[in-house]
Amino acid sequence: MTKQYYCSVANGIVREVFEDSSIDDHYLLLKCLMLRCAQEFSDLHREVGLERMNKRQFDAAAHWISDQGKIAAAAELLAGVEMGEDDWMVP
């Protein structure tokens, strides 16, 4: 149930982006959304990792912080995909 529902919600958000005629560059907005989501996800992993460290749960902390690094790397790759001259997100 959750998988189907969440996929449906995500598809609806993407569909809304493409249906909104006030948006000049739909793909540039999608890139912006992806990077914003990645930042949120990365922040969560960093915070939980630090909480686990403070609780001396070092193995769990290592996993959370390792995953935060993976998310940051993925965001960097996404940011490097240039979406035209108006793309301010390219490093």
C-alpha positions as CSV (number, residue, x, y, z in Angstrom):
1,M,0.0,0.0,0.0
2,T,2.7,2.5,1.0
3,K,4.8,1.9,-2.1
4,Q,1.9,2.4,-4.5
5,Y,0.6,5.5,-2.6
6,Y,4.0,7.2,-2.4
7,C,4.8,6.5,-6.1
8,S,1.3,7.9,-7.0
9,V,2.0,11.0,-4.9
10,A,5.4,11.5,-6.5
11,N,4.0,11.0,-10.0
12,G,1.3,13.5,-9.3
13,I,3.9,16.1,-8.2
14,V,5.9,15.6,-11.4
15,R,2.7,15.7,-13.5
16,E,1.8,19.0,-11.8
17,V,5.2,20.5,-12.7
18,F,4.6,19.6,-16.4
19,E,1.0,20.9,-16.4
20,D,1.9,24.3,-14.9
21,S,2.2,26.6,-17.9
22,S,3.8,29.3,-15.7
23,I,7.0,27.3,-15.5
24,D,9.4,28.1,-18.3
25,D,11.7,25.1,-17.8
26,H,10.1,22.1,-16.3
27,Y,13.3,20.0,-16.3
28,L,15.3,22.8,-14.5
29,L,12.6,22.9,-11.8
30,L,12.8,19.1,-11.5
31,K,16.5,19.3,-11.1
32,C,16.1,21.9,-8.4
33,L,13.5,19.7,-6.6
34,M,15.9,16.7,-6.8
35,L,18.7,18.6,-5.3
36,R,16.5,20.1,-2.6
37,C,15.2,16.6,-1.7
38,A,18.7,15.2,-1.7
39,Q,19.8,18.0,0.7
40,E,16.9,17.2,3.0
41,F,17.8,13.5,2.9
42,S,21.4,14.3,3.5
43,D,20.7,16.5,6.5
44,L,18.5,13.8,8.0
45,H,21.3,11.2,7.7
46,R,23.9,13.6,9.2
47,E,21.7,14.5,12.1
48,V,20.8,10.9,12.9
49,G,24.5,9.9,12.5
50,L,25.5,12.5,15.0
51,E,22.7,11.5,17.4
52,R,24.0,7.9,17.3
53,M,27.5,9.1,17.9
54,N,26.4,11.0,21.0
55,K,24.6,7.8,22.2
56,R,27.9,5.9,21.6
57,Q,26.1,3.7,19.0
58,F,29.2,3.8,16.8
59,D,28.2,1.1,14.3
60,A,24.8,2.7,13.6
61,A,26.4,6.1,13.4
62,A,28.9,4.9,10.8
63,H,26.1,3.6,8.6
64,W,24.1,6.8,8.8
65,I,27.1,9.0,8.1
66,S,28.3,6.7,5.3
67,D,24.9,6.9,3.6
68,Q,25.0,10.7,4.1
69,G,28.2,10.7,2.0
70,K,26.6,8.7,-0.7
71,I,23.7,11.1,-0.9
72,A,26.0,14.1,-1.0
73,A,27.9,12.4,-3.9
74,A,24.7,11.7,-5.8
75,A,23.6,15.3,-5.3
76,E,27.0,16.5,-6.7
77,L,26.5,14.3,-9.7
78,L,23.0,15.6,-10.3
79,A,24.2,19.2,-9.9
80,G,26.8,18.6,-12.6
81,V,24.2,17.7,-15.2
82,E,23.8,21.0,-17.0
83,M,20.3,21.9,-18.0
84,G,21.0,24.9,-20.2
85,E,22.3,28.4,-19.8
86,D,19.9,29.3,-17.0
87,D,21.1,26.4,-14.8
88,W,22.5,28.1,-11.7
89,M,23.0,24.8,-10.0
90,V,26.1,23.6,-12.0
91,P,29.1,23.7,-9.7
